[in-house]
């Protein structure tokens, strides 16, 4: 049996799944499709325990808190611990992408949670990192495009991890 693809979900994907009234139907459909495949055991999804502190109950509202926790607890959808090796790799990633203000036209530093998420994805063998983080916020390094703009298409020029914003090619007709 071939190994199933492992997708790592950034916290923003959980928000998209849990919150009502998503503005982009193609993005929302992509998340639904990935979850449907997961329920059919055709992929695996993981995130780090850091996500549990990023997805806050008051922001998702209603019964979404229980829906959030119901995602976890199987070999097909689970959380991963962040240990010293993840912290050291996150530090390497942040250092690699750091640009002092005089070199970048503005302070560019990857946020600690983003670096920890990338490190956890790499260390756990994720094939894809799913995120919507494509904008420079406060001088932070955006994640989308980071892999393709790095030497050899690899993070830090050496780590294989595809960073994508899942989008459905065609909406389902219900």
VEXDREN-911177 format. One record per residue (C-alpha): residue number from 1; residue in three letters; x, y, z. Coordinates in Angstrom, 2 decimals, m for minus. Layout:
N
(NUM; 'ALA'; (X; Y; Z))
...
This chain:
174
(1; 'UNK'; (0.00; 0.00; 0.00))
(2; 'UNK'; (1.38; 3.41; m0.97))
(3; 'UNK'; (1.95; 5.97; 1.76))
(4; 'UNK'; (m0.77; 8.60; 2.01))
(5; 'UNK'; (0.09; 12.25; 1.49))
(6; 'UNK'; (0.52; 14.14; 4.73))
(7; 'UNK'; (m0.73; 17.73; 4.73))
(8; 'UNK'; (0.20; 20.17; 7.43))
(9; 'UNK'; (m2.47; 22.76; 8.23))
(10; 'UNK'; (m1.56; 26.26; 9.35))
(11; 'UNK'; (m3.99; 27.77; 11.88))
(12; 'UNK'; (m5.62; 29.95; 9.20))
(13; 'UNK'; (m6.95; 26.83; 7.43))
(14; 'UNK'; (m8.76; 25.83; 10.62))
(15; 'UNK'; (m10.30; 29.28; 10.87))
(16; 'UNK'; (m11.47; 28.99; 7.30))
(17; 'UNK'; (m13.04; 25.60; 7.96))
(18; 'UNK'; (m14.68; 26.58; 11.25))
(19; 'UNK'; (m16.03; 30.03; 10.49))
(20; 'UNK'; (m19.20; 30.66; 8.53))
(21; 'UNK'; (m19.59; 32.88; 5.45))
(22; 'UNK'; (m16.29; 32.36; 3.69))
(23; 'UNK'; (m15.73; 35.00; 0.99))
(24; 'UNK'; (m13.90; 32.75; m1.48))
(25; 'UNK'; (m15.97; 29.72; m2.48))
(26; 'UNK'; (m13.06; 28.05; m4.33))
(27; 'UNK'; (m10.87; 28.15; m1.23))
(28; 'UNK'; (m13.65; 26.94; 1.06))
(29; 'UNK'; (m14.44; 24.11; m1.37))
(30; 'UNK'; (m10.79; 23.04; m1.43))
(31; 'UNK'; (m10.75; 22.70; 2.36))
(32; 'UNK'; (m14.00; 20.72; 2.25))
(33; 'UNK'; (m12.57; 18.44; m0.45))
(34; 'UNK'; (m9.40; 17.80; 1.55))
(35; 'UNK'; (m11.48; 16.97; 4.63))
(36; 'UNK'; (m13.74; 14.67; 2.61))
(37; 'UNK'; (m10.67; 12.81; 1.33))
(38; 'UNK'; (m9.38; 12.64; 4.89))
(39; 'UNK'; (m12.63; 11.08; 6.10))
(40; 'UNK'; (m12.25; 8.51; 3.31))
(41; 'UNK'; (m8.69; 7.87; 4.56))
(42; 'UNK'; (m7.14; 9.09; 1.33))
(43; 'UNK'; (m4.81; 11.61; 3.03))
(44; 'UNK'; (m3.48; 12.50; 6.45))
(45; 'UNK'; (m3.58; 15.94; 8.07))
(46; 'UNK'; (m1.52; 17.20; 10.96))
(47; 'UNK'; (m0.74; 20.44; 12.72))
(48; 'UNK'; (1.39; 21.28; 15.73))
(49; 'UNK'; (0.05; 21.77; 19.22))
(50; 'UNK'; (0.85; 25.46; 18.73))
(51; 'UNK'; (m2.30; 25.68; 16.61))
(52; 'UNK'; (m4.34; 24.96; 19.74))
(53; 'UNK'; (m3.21; 28.30; 21.15))
(54; 'UNK'; (m3.74; 30.13; 17.85))
(55; 'UNK'; (m7.32; 29.00; 17.19))
(56; 'UNK'; (m9.16; 30.86; 19.92))
(57; 'UNK'; (m12.72; 29.90; 20.89))
(58; 'UNK'; (m14.15; 33.45; 20.99))
(59; 'UNK'; (m12.98; 34.08; 17.43))
(60; 'UNK'; (m14.50; 30.91; 15.95))
(61; 'UNK'; (m17.69; 31.16; 18.02))
(62; 'UNK'; (m20.72; 28.92; 18.43))
(63; 'UNK'; (m20.26; 25.18; 18.31))
(64; 'UNK'; (m17.06; 25.53; 16.30))
(65; 'UNK'; (m14.93; 24.82; 19.39))
(66; 'UNK'; (m16.25; 21.26; 19.57))
(67; 'UNK'; (m15.93; 20.87; 15.78))
(68; 'UNK'; (m12.30; 21.95; 16.12))
(69; 'UNK'; (m11.46; 19.33; 18.75))
(70; 'UNK'; (m13.45; 16.68; 16.89))
(71; 'UNK'; (m10.96; 16.95; 14.01))
(72; 'UNK'; (m8.21; 15.34; 16.08))
(73; 'UNK'; (m7.56; 11.95; 17.55))
(74; 'UNK'; (m7.02; 9.57; 14.67))
(75; 'UNK'; (m4.02; 8.37; 12.70))
(76; 'UNK'; (m5.42; 10.37; 9.78))
(77; 'UNK'; (m5.89; 13.74; 11.54))
(78; 'UNK'; (m3.67; 14.55; 14.49))
(79; 'UNK'; (m1.51; 17.10; 16.27))
(80; 'UNK'; (2.25; 16.85; 16.71))
(81; 'UNK'; (4.43; 17.98; 19.58))
(82; 'UNK'; (6.99; 20.75; 19.28))
(83; 'UNK'; (10.25; 19.77; 20.92))
(84; 'UNK'; (13.81; 21.05; 20.99))
(85; 'UNK'; (14.55; 19.75; 17.47))
(86; 'UNK'; (11.58; 21.72; 16.10))
(87; 'UNK'; (12.69; 24.82; 17.99))
(88; 'UNK'; (16.23; 24.52; 16.64))
(89; 'UNK'; (14.96; 24.05; 13.09))
(90; 'UNK'; (12.57; 27.00; 13.49))
(91; 'UNK'; (15.51; 29.08; 14.64))
(92; 'UNK'; (17.48; 28.03; 11.57))
(93; 'UNK'; (14.54; 28.94; 9.32))
(94; 'UNK'; (14.04; 32.35; 10.96))
(95; 'UNK'; (17.75; 33.10; 10.70))
(96; 'UNK'; (17.90; 32.04; 7.04))
(97; 'UNK'; (15.05; 34.34; 5.99))
(98; 'UNK'; (15.98; 37.28; 8.23))
(99; 'UNK'; (16.80; 40.49; 6.38))
(100; 'UNK'; (18.00; 43.57; 8.27))
(101; 'UNK'; (16.11; 46.78; 7.52))
(102; 'UNK'; (18.93; 48.24; 5.46))
(103; 'UNK'; (18.95; 45.15; 3.16))
(104; 'UNK'; (15.23; 44.76; 2.64))
(105; 'UNK'; (13.68; 48.21; 2.61))
(106; 'UNK'; (11.94; 47.23; 5.85))
(107; 'UNK'; (12.33; 44.84; 8.73))
(108; 'UNK'; (11.77; 41.28; 7.49))
(109; 'UNK'; (11.61; 38.53; 10.05))
(110; 'UNK'; (9.53; 35.38; 9.98))
(111; 'UNK'; (7.10; 35.16; 12.88))
(112; 'UNK'; (8.00; 32.59; 15.52))
(113; 'UNK'; (4.74; 30.62; 15.14))
(114; 'UNK'; (5.20; 30.46; 11.34))
(115; 'UNK'; (8.76; 29.17; 11.72))
(116; 'UNK'; (7.66; 26.59; 14.30))
(117; 'UNK'; (4.86; 25.41; 12.01))
(118; 'UNK'; (7.26; 25.03; 9.07))
(119; 'UNK'; (9.75; 23.16; 11.28))
(120; 'UNK'; (7.04; 20.80; 12.57))
(121; 'UNK'; (5.88; 20.13; 9.01))
(122; 'UNK'; (9.41; 19.34; 7.84))
(123; 'UNK'; (10.27; 17.13; 10.82))
(124; 'UNK'; (7.03; 15.17; 10.47))
(125; 'UNK'; (7.48; 14.56; 6.74))
(126; 'UNK'; (4.59; 16.63; 5.41))
(127; 'UNK'; (4.35; 16.72; 1.62))
(128; 'UNK'; (2.44; 20.01; 1.63))
(129; 'UNK'; (2.02; 22.92; 3.99))
(130; 'UNK'; (m1.45; 24.46; 3.60))
(131; 'UNK'; (m1.79; 28.15; 4.44))
(132; 'UNK'; (m3.32; 31.42; 3.26))
(133; 'UNK'; (m0.39; 33.47; 4.57))
(134; 'UNK'; (0.73; 35.39; 1.50))
(135; 'UNK'; (0.89; 38.98; 2.73))
(136; 'UNK'; (3.62; 40.94; 4.42))
(137; 'UNK'; (2.20; 41.92; 7.78))
(138; 'UNK'; (4.27; 44.26; 9.88))
(139; 'UNK'; (7.41; 43.25; 8.03))
(140; 'UNK'; (6.86; 39.51; 8.54))
(141; 'UNK'; (7.97; 37.10; 5.85))
(142; 'UNK'; (4.92; 35.71; 3.97))
(143; 'UNK'; (4.84; 31.92; 3.63))
(144; 'UNK'; (3.21; 31.49; 0.20))
(145; 'UNK'; (5.89; 31.48; m2.46))
(146; 'UNK'; (8.67; 31.02; 0.08))
(147; 'UNK'; (9.51; 27.53; m1.18))
(148; 'UNK'; (9.57; 28.47; m4.87))
(149; 'UNK'; (11.61; 31.62; m4.25))
(150; 'UNK'; (14.25; 29.76; m2.22))
(151; 'UNK'; (17.36; 28.19; m3.80))
(152; 'UNK'; (16.44; 24.96; m5.58))
(153; 'UNK'; (12.79; 25.43; m4.62))
(154; 'UNK'; (13.60; 24.20; m1.10))
(155; 'UNK'; (13.15; 26.00; 2.21))
(156; 'UNK'; (16.48; 27.35; 3.40))
(157; 'UNK'; (17.82; 25.91; 0.17))
(158; 'UNK'; (17.66; 22.36; 1.58))
(159; 'UNK'; (14.26; 21.30; 2.97))
(160; 'UNK'; (11.58; 19.80; 0.72))
(161; 'UNK'; (8.18; 21.24; 1.59))
(162; 'UNK'; (5.58; 22.51; m0.82))
(163; 'UNK'; (3.75; 25.56; 0.56))
(164; 'UNK'; (0.35; 26.01; m1.05))
(165; 'UNK'; (m2.94; 27.81; m0.71))
(166; 'UNK'; (m5.46; 25.05; m1.52))
(167; 'UNK'; (m8.02; 26.12; m4.12))
(168; 'UNK'; (m10.71; 24.00; m5.76))
(169; 'UNK'; (m10.46; 23.91; m9.51))
(170; 'UNK'; (m14.20; 23.72; m9.92))
(171; 'UNK'; (m17.02; 24.13; m7.44))
(172; 'UNK'; (m19.22; 21.12; m6.81))
(173; 'UNK'; (m22.79; 21.29; m8.02))
(174; 'UNK'; (m25.06; 20.22; m5.20))
